Amino acid sequence: MPVVSKEAMRQLLEKCITMTVEEVQKQVSDPLPTQLYLGLEAFGQQGKESSLDEVLSFLSRNGTFPRVVDIAVRGIKDGRTFIWIRPSGHAYVSDFSQTWNIPAGMGPFKNIGLMLPSPIWKRPRPLSARDLEEAGNRWR
């Protein structure tokens, strides 16, 4: 079985982020910011902004990776689309057949879509950028 490279993981993560933002954009009346704010919800990184390289250093270890990595938009934070990244607590694996892998070929990356605090989630659709800014400011 070939080792999954960090570059392959980067491409899949970027693809899942793009898919997630595109899906969420359909629920928001205003354009989402193109700049991203990445938040890793694990490894003591909660509440901190992370770069893509930092996220990948936690998610890809010597050809192994989490079984599932949830990707969601949690709002707009600091004027950027807040991408929330949460790996599962399972042991790391080295084979995509042991991951979420839906749709096929996505490995561990799972598009959750939009995740908002309940009071904002219950608002009528489409949501506004202001709604997402309010949501983004709630996550610390």
Helices and strands as residue ranges (DSSP letters): H 6-25, E 36-40, E 49-50, H 52-59, E 69-77, E 80-87, G 96-98, E 109-114, H 118-121, H 129-138
